[in-house]
Amino acid sequence: MAKGQSFSRHQQGIINRYYEHQDTILSNRLGEIVSDLYLADAESKRKRLWSRAAQALAKSKVEPKRYEPLVASRDLQALATLVNELAGPGETPQKGR
């Protein structure tokens, strides 16, 4: 982005809403990664997906000591449980929201 660039009111609204809903976006992204991991058949694809999961978890509010062992052991069930916790009570990550 160029230095001193200004945004229209409409653009500012879009940017603000993105940051307001960043936790939901991240939760959805992690939910999609869990689904893709479950369906992945190639080891190389699983490796990339676990890397993406680690990056997404690093951006989340979860402490590293909680998710690093999970990623290191590649425990898909534990990852799914953690993603459900991030989604909040009574909610599940939904694609396209």
Secondary structure by P-SEA (a helix, b strand, c coil): ccccccccaaaaaaaaaaaaaaaaaaaaaaaaaaaaaaacccaaaaaaaaaaaaaaaaaccccccccaaaaaaccaaaaaaaaaaaacccccccccc
